[in-house]
Amino acid sequence: MPPKAKITKENIIEASLKLIRIGGISMLNARAIANELNCSTQPIFRHYATMEEVKVDVIAKVGEYYNKYFDEHIKRQDVPPYKASGLTYIQFAEDEKEFFKLLFMRDRTGEQVQESDHSFDVAVKMIMTATGLDYATANKIHLEMWIFAHGIATIIATSYLDLKDEMISEFLTDAYQGAVQLYKKGDKRGE
């Protein structure tokens, strides 16, 4: 009888990603992973003490995947670079609904806040380059734009509305141009 194939952490993570793509994070449990790998739950708990540890590694892997997705998709030439970053975020919500929900729509209570985010940092630098605004102002504009784009992406990820690409593009342009104009004039909303 040939020896059983050894189940690695990578196998467990890959099986977990497949399950999440099919039915979301609620599909992730030891029995489902074991069924996907055609093994018992023992190999899973040989590598991980708890399912929470599996989820931490899965979230990290999905985060890596998103960063690669972002870096590849913002290279598009049909729109300005900063707009491409917003469209990429929204496209990820459409292409990878369950991964988007896992990364950007989960309860973060008790989680340690990240000091830096790859796509956020890239986008702020794009605004600075395109507008000549300082870091603090570009950061504020991007935060406002990210909140706006996140709303659109959430609508897409939850299939709440069927927004057309042209409409989304127009919405992003309107919001961006309005924010830049406001800050270049010296934000006088509180007066």
C-alpha positions, 0 to 999 in steps of 0.5 A, a space after each residue: 500500500 503506497 504511503 498517504 500523501 502528506 497534507 501541507 499548510 499550503 494544501 489546507 490554505 488552497 482548499 480553504 480558498 476554494 471553499 470560500 470562493 464557492 460559498 463564503 467564509 461560512 463554508 470554512 470549517 475543519 470537516 469541509 476542508 478535510 472533505 476537500 482534501 479527501 482526508 480526515 481532520 487530523 492533518 489540519 490540526 497537525 498544522 493548526 491548533 484552531 480554526 481561527 489560526 486557519 482563518 488568519 492564514 487564509 485572510 493573509 493569503 487573500 490579502 496577498 492575492 488582492 495586492 497582486 490583483 491590484 498591481 496587475 489591474 491598475 496598469 490599464 491605459 484607458 483611464 487615468 492611473 488614480 481612476 484605475 485604482 478605484 475601478 480595480 477595487 470595484 472590479 475585484 468586488 465583482 470578480 471575487 465577491 467572496 474574497 472581497 467580503 472576507 477582506 473588506 466586509 468582515 467584522 474587525 472588532 478586536 483586530 489590530 489596525 494595520 499601519 499601512 495598506 499597499 493599495 492605499 499608499 499607491 493611490 495617495 501617491 497617485 493623487 499627489 502626482 496628479 494634483 501637486 497636493 501635499 500628502 495629508 490632503 491627498 490622503 484625505 481625498 483618497 480616504 473620501 474616495 475609498 469610502 465612496 468606491 467601497 459603497 459602490 463595491 459593496 453594492 456590486 459584491 452583494 448584487 444589490 444593484 446592477 450598475 453599468 461600468 460607464 455609470 460607475 466610471 462617471 460617478 468616480 470622476 464626479 466624486 474625484 473632481 469635486 474633492 480635488 476642487 474643494 481641497 484646491 480651493 481650501 476646504 471651506 465647508 465649516 465656514 
